[in-house]
Amino acid sequence: MKKMSLQWRLTCIITLYIAVICGCVTMLVYRNGVYYMDSLQEAVDTRGDDQPDDAEEIYISIPEDKWDEFANDFSVQVYNNKADYRKNSLIISAVLALLGGVATYFISGHALRPLREFSDKIEKVQAQNLADSRIEENQVKELNQLSVSYNRMLERLSDAFEIQRQFTANAAHELRTPLALMQVQLDLYHSNRHPDNDAETVQMIKMVTEQNDRLNKMVKTLLDMSELQTVGRDDEIILDALVDEVLEDLEPLAEGKNIRLIGKCKDITMVGSDILIYRLVYNLVENAIKYNHSGGQVTVTAERKEKHVYLSVKDTGTGIPEELKERVFEPFFRVDKSRSRELGGVGLGLALVREIVRVHDGSITVKSNPSGGTIFEVVL
């Protein structure tokens, strides 16, 4: 019963109730009819020879030699009538219960339609369409309070998301100014020769430059994530051309690590944000290159199945442990922290990928490559 819909629960309960009521009524009527049929048979069997003259009874005149035959035929007829009456009563009860169940199903379906619409509305709720997900109040009296509470919840969620976006954007903007000043000073320092610097000073300046560069990348990514909701997603994207562009842009990085890039994309056109889809493919391919072995390869495939676009990025790297495959999309999470720092990662690349997939109403999964490595599969 736990897996049944509310409509089917109501239908089964009310059908059972109708069946019980019909059964009880049938039994009462049947017993009443049987009683009177038996009384009729008894009245005939008594033959009424000793009845008083003024008794209000009807007598049947039957010859004496025919009486036994008549009584036997009459008893058989009464028995057959009772059997037919019982059978017909049960059939009628079953038909009534079935008709009642069918009527209950459609009536309850009509009555529960607001709940289904409410459920469909909730299913479509996302961070970017909270304002459009409100439910008109006072449509159904019983659901009015639920509608009011739901709309208030959407308002609180909208405010919370807006505060979060504002905080991220403001923090990133505020960080950009001091980071830019630090970068300028470091560039000036590097432009001027300082032959008298000792090894410790050179090492410290190098470390500060690297960390400042990481912070700049992190701030840029945070700004991109905070502005995802405002980017239009109505561009007509030629996906195979976009993938070729990403592979061409990352070719120098791949050559530096002796990684072979392979594109196997069919002629596919989709609607979305050209900038965001480019960033999605770029981040996945860049990660596949960085965490790959020398002499390995990265394969990007894209194809359309029915109404969905399937994009996959497959590498031949070290792979991701099974228990960490879902966590790789968490902000600032790294599978190998020491190696990520060596490669200049800030831990936001895959988090941004997941957000881009989400705003395009898609999904992303991580699988193990049978030949070693990892496969990221995106469905849009």
C-alpha positions, 0 to 999 in steps of 0.5 A: 500500500505504501507504493500505491498512489493516493487515488488508487488507495481511495479506489481500493478502500471505497471499492472494498467498502462498497463490496462489504455493504453490497454483500451485507445487503445481499445476505439480508435480502437473500435470507428474507427471501429464503424465509418467505420461500420456505414459508410458502413451501411449508404452507403447501406441504401442510395441505390445509385440511384442518384449517378453519373456515374463516382463515385468510389463506389461499388453497390450491385444489389438487387431486389426491393422486397428484399431490405427491408429484406436485409437492416434489416439483414445488420443492425442486422449484423453490430450491432452484429459485433460491439458488438462482436468487443467491447467484444473481444477488452475488453477481449484482453485488460484484457488478455494483462494487466494480462500478462503484470502484470505477466511479470512485477512481474517476471521481477521486482522480478529478478531486485529486487533480489539484494535488497532481498539479501541485506535485508537477509544479514542485517537480519543476522548481529550480533556483532560477524559476522560483518566482514563476513556481508560485501556486495561485491561492484560493483555488481549492479550499482544502489546499489553500493553507498548503498553497499559502505555506508553499508560496511563503517557502518559495519566497524564503528560498528565493531570498536565501538564494539571492543573499547567497549569490550577492554574498559570493559576488560581493566577496569576489568583487572585493577580493579582486581589487587587492589581488589585482594590486598584489599582482601589479606589485609582483609584476613590477618586482619581476620586471626589475632585476634584483641580483642581490636577492638570496635564495630564500627571498626568491623562493618566497616571491615565487610562492606568493606569485603562485598563491596570488595566481590561484586566488585570482583563478578562484575569484574568477570562478566564484564570479562565474558561478554567481552569474550563472543565473543571469546568463541567457540560455537560448543560443543555437550551439553547434556542439561538434564545432564547439568541442573542436574549438575546446580541443584546439585551445587545449592542444598546447597543454596536452602536447606539454604532457604528451597527451593525445586529444581525440574528438568523436562528435556527430553533427549535433545542434542544441539550444543553451548558453554557448559560453557556459557549454564551452566552459563545461567542456573546457573544464572536463577536458582540462581536468582529463589532461591534468590528471592523465598519464604521459602518453595517455589520451582524452576522448570526447564524444557527443551524440543525440538519442531521441531528445537528449544530447549525450556528451562524454569525456573519457581519460586514461588517468589514475581514475577516481575511487568509487566512494569519492565519485559523488564528492568530486563535484563539491566545491574545494574538494580534491581527490589528491590534494597535494597533486591538485596544488602542484597542477594549480587547481582550486577545487571549483572546476567540477563544481562549476561544471555541475552548476552549468549542467543543472541550469541546463536541466541536465545530469552528470555522472562519473563512471570508471573507464574499463581500460583505466581512468574516468568517464564523465557523462553529461546528458542535456 
